[in-house]
Amino acid sequence: MKGRFQLALAALILAALPCLASDSAILRNGFSIRHERRQIIGTVTRLYIDGDQSSFVDIPTAEIDHFESFPDSPTPPTNPPPPTLPHSFDLTQAVKDASGTYRLDPDLVTSVIRAESGFNVRAVSPKGAQGLMQLMPQTATQLGVKNAFDPQANVEAGTRYLRELLERYNFDLIKALAAYNAGPQRVEQYNGVPPYYETKAYVARIVRDFNKKKLAAKSSKPSSAKKPTAAPTPAN
């Protein structure tokens, strides 16, 4: 018993310590986030991106699988440095603000971000989509985003785009999510979710995650509380 307590205490102490050199948080979905140091705050782990006290991203601790360390090296990088993040970025607050502006459920926006980038502000897809909500360069330009790696602008624009898609499909969430992934042209071509495995899995993953949040919220409230609205389950 004593040994278990000592191990638990050691784990807590290590979690509070800054990471050495540069580390990567490896998320459960395979994405990684490079950071200079980290700090556990309640149920989230705060990753300080540039070592600056005010430049950080909060990630749900449960989403982090493990950390990998990268010692400092005198060899200059062969790739150009990633874009500098704006100071004092709080993902939870950014989602709350954007969701309020465009009248969307913040849990839905968070589920989309998890499916799109795994909370990686510098994520780039093989097709060129960028940032937290994986905006394609053309879409980002249409939405007035100058730097898709600016997480504040990315979340705001991605949430706005999702709202536009919902309005376009009369608030059919399944069609809107499919259009976010495959493009409106494909949804209209097939009059619904296109027959692509990637798109079907994407829609199902978001709906499952969103409904999980709603069920968790319901179970944490008194039985007299109003039942939350869950998203429809996509057809196979």
N, C-alpha and C positions, 0 to 999 in steps of 0.2 A: 504493500500500500504506500509505504514511504517512498519507494522507488518511483512509483507512478506519479506521485505528487511532485517529486523533484523534476521528472521529465516534463510534466505539464508546465511547471514554473519556468524551466529552461526555455521551453517553446515560446512562452509569453515574452520572456526577456529578449529572445532572439528576434521575435516579430517586431518589437519596438525599436530595435537597433537600425540605424541607417545601413543600406546595402553598400558593399565595397565596390569602388569603381562603377561599372555600369552593369545593371542586371536586366533581365527580361522576365516579365510575368507571363507564364505560359497558361493561357486560358483553356478551359475544358473543350472548347470547340476547335482548338488548334491554333488560334490567333495568338500573337505575342505582343507585349507592350514594353518597349525599352524605357528604363527609368534610372534615375540617379540614386534615389532612396525611397523608402516606403514607410507607412505608418498605419497600423490597424486602428480604426475608429468605429466602435460598435460593430455593425455587420458589414462594413465596407473596408476596403484597403485603399488608402490614399497613395497614389503613385506620383512622386514629384519628378516631372519629366526632365527638366533642365537643371535640377539641383536647386532651383529657386524656390523659396518658401511659398510664393504665391502662384506658381505654375504647376498645377496638379490636375489629376483626373481621379475621381472616386469610382472604384470597381467593386461590385458585390463580392465579398471574400469567397462565397460559395462558387463563384464562377472561375476562380483561379485554381489550376491544377497543381502547379509547382513553379519554382523560380530557377532560372539559370544565370550563372555569373559569367561576366566577360571582363577579365582584367584589363587595366589600361595598357595601351600599346603605343610606343613612340612612332610607329609607322603611320603616316597620314592616310586617311581613308581614300579609297579609289573612287567612291561614289560621292556626289555632292551632298552636303549636309541636309537633313530633312527640314522642312519649314519650321520656323520658330512658333511655338504655341503662344496664344495670347495669355496674359497673366490672369490669375484668379478665375480660372474656368472651373465651374462646378457643374458636372453633367446632370445631376438630379435637378438643380435649379434651372438649367437650360431647357430641359425637357418640360418642366413645370411651366415655365414662361411661354415656350412655343405652343404647348398644348392649350394653354389658356387663351392665347391669341387666336388660334385657329379652331378652338372649341373641339378638341379631341381628348380622349382619355389618355392621360400620361402613361398608363400601363401599356396601352397599345403602342405608343411611340417607343417606349423602352423595349418592347418585344421586337419591334422592327429593327431597332439598333442592334440588339443582340444577334438577330438572324443575319443582318447585313455585314457587320464588322466585328462582332464580339467585343464591342466597346474599344476597339483599337482606333484611335484618332488619326493614325497614319496609314490605315489599311488601304491597299490598292488591289483591285481585282484583276484577273488576267485580261479582262475586257477594258480596263482603264477606269473603272468606277473608283471614286476616292472618298476617304473620310468615314466618319461614323455612320452616316446614312447612305454611303456609297453612291454619291451623285456622279453621273456620267458628265464629262466636260461640257457637252452640248446642253444638257439639262441644267447644270450649274450656271452656265452663261444666261440661259433663258430666265432663270430665277434671280439673276443679278448677283451671283456669288463670284467674287474675284479670286478667292483662295479657298478651295474646297477642303483644305486641311485646317482651316480655321474652324474649330469644333463648334463655336457659338453660331457662326454663320451657317455651317453645315446642318446643324440640328434645326435651326429656324427654317431653312429652305426645304429640307427634307420633310418636315412636318407640314409645311405649306403645300408641298407637292402631293403629299398623301391626302390632304384635305381636298385638293382639286380633283384628284382621282375619285375620291368618295362621292363628290358632287357629280362628277361625270357619269358615274354608274349608279346614281340614285341611292347612294349609301349602301350599296352591295359590297360588304367588306371583302368577300372572297374575290370578286372581280377586281376591286381596287388593289388588293395585295398582289394579285397575279400581274396586273398592269405595272405595278411598281417594279416587279422582278423582270418580266419579259417584254414590257412595253405595251402601251394601249393598242397599237396596231395588231399585235398578236391576239389580244383579248377580243377585239372586234372581229378579227378574221375567223376565230373559232367560236364566237358568241359565248365566251366564258373562259375558264381556265384552259390555256393551250395544253396539248398533250405532251408536255415536256416533263420528264421525271424531275429535273431540277426545280421547275416552277411549282409542281404539285407538292414536292417535299418542302419547299420554302413556305408555301401558304399553310400547309398542315403544321409546320413547326411554329409559326407565329401564332396561329389560332390555339394550338395546344398550350403554348407558353402564356398567352393572354388569359385563357380560361383558367389556367392553374393559379394565376394571380387573383382572379376574381373569386375562385373557390377558397383560397387561403384567406382573403379579406372577409369573406362571408363567415368562415369558421371562427374568426377572431372577434366577431361582433356578437352582441346579444341576439337571441333567436327572434326578437321582435324587430330587429333591424330590417330595412328594405332589402330584398334580394337583388344582388348585382346582376347586371345584364351580361351574359356570356356571348361570345362570338359564335356564329353558326359553324358547324363542322363541315369542312369541304367534302363534296362527293368524290368518291374514288373514280 
